[in-house]
Amino acid sequence: MPRFVLILHENPANFADVSPEEMQRMVERYGAWGQSLAQRGHYVGGHKLTDEGGRHLKGAGAALRVTDGPYTEAKEVVGGLFIIEAADYDAAVALTRDCPHLENGWVEVRQIDAP
Amino acid sequence: MTAADVAPLVDHLFRREAGRLVARLARRFGVARLDVVEDAVQDALVQACRTWPFAGVPRDPAAWIATAATNRALDLLRTTQRRSRLLGGDAGAPDDAHDPLLAAPGAPPPEPPDPAELGDDELALLFACAHPALSSETAVILMLKTVGGFGVREIARGLLAEPTAIAQRLVRARRTLAEQRVPLAIPDAAEAAPRVQAVGEALYLMFTEGHSAAEADAVIRADLCHEALRLALAVADHPRLGAPDVDALVALMAFTAARLDTRVDDAGVPVLLAEQDRARWDRALVGLGMARLERSMRATRLTRWHVEAEIAAIHALAPTFDALPWARLVEAYDRLLLVAPSPVVRVNRAVALAFVAGPRAALDALDEAGADQRLARYPWWHAARAHAHERLGERHRALEAWEAALALTASEPHRRFIVARLAALGGGD
């Protein structure tokens, strides 16, 4: 079955105003969403990325430049990713529409190219 | 997040743990660092919210959050120390190794097993919020944010204010606490009585705010009422601070909270007391009210909370609206006027009087109360007069009074109610 990556985009500053109660509801909705995916055999894995901007490498050989990626001043960073199995894009989108990340950011769905 | 069983989180766990941790860390690091402590706790919850979806909910969520919050607080405080040393060039300042506050945490003190109960740290913070240097309104906001674990936007919705205004008041309140060096401690016997009174007044105000208008955001308003009740219970049950008038306050809140679900229908329109479905009143809360009302009788002094609790009890215990002992209610309002005279109490008394002595007597009482100019801006005075005029068949005067009430009403559900009354009378537009 084809695999899809769910790339979670978010604005780091967005959580500043969220209340404890709202955060708990988000955790609970993640639990429900994740369990639902796992029970139906669609969940493959998920990884949170560490909270910093990473490194940007540009240029080859002598022209290589390495810079720190922006984080706190960035409007948008990738916070993590999930890998799911679905029949096709429509199916992948249907599984993703309840993803709680959508309450605080946006999700990019990309199919993994496999022979 | 795997297919493994994820135990459901206890209701309001994050909110309660936020309150508990802010209280504990504030007591440890000092009231002057309250803002840093609040940030640390918020950051810990954000960490949980962003990590648990991937790693799963830990077996002991509260402990995980506590550790994260403590570590984060230490980080933030070390940074602040380092920065002020760099900027101030203070060669004599102690470094981390010597600052006892920043030493490694060690085992946290044991917490009460029931997450709904307040520990001593939280009570200490509660009393600090009601410090004489802060107004009751500010105390409410600070209590909700620190001990209550509410967010700024939630508080703003509950109090019908702007979030920026709430945030500003919090900044000023924290600064006041720091400047006054308010101790985070449960008041000793010598000053307990006035301090308990101050906390009680703030909690009464918190409850009133939650109860006042049946606005669209019914959930947060109910949360305010329940939080006020929870905090009042904690004070009432404290072996040293508990007193009969706090029991009266708890009783008053419990009886009133029992009716919360039935005050507004599904469309958000207020339901008259006469039409509320009494079967849906919360029996457990009525029971709590009864138990605390009885305990409050130990008092040697009658307070306004006692009388208000009695009035609330009369309402809660009447099997039907028609069975209400209105003469007893009028008499209770008479007593309330003795301990806490106010034009609003006179209005409530007049409404009860209508059932005993008829609408004309009620109107006379309302007009007498109206000598206090403040009532001209109080929509319920006009509404009570409108009701009385209606019952007397004085349609024109009733319309005028309803129009006056409408002009003073900002609450959307109440506006809808009055517009419906106007339409029923064949007036209005």
Interface residues (C-beta under 8 A of the other chain):
Chain A: F15 A16 D17 V18 S19 P20 E21 E22 M23 Q24 M26 V27 E28 Y30 G31 G34 Q35 A38 Q39 Y43 G46 H47 K48 D51 G79 G80 P100
Chain B: M1 T2 A3 V6 P8 L9 H12 L13 F14 R15 E17 A18 Q42 L45 V46 A48 C49 R50 T51 W52 P53 F54 A55 V57 G149 F150 G151 V152 R153 E154 P163
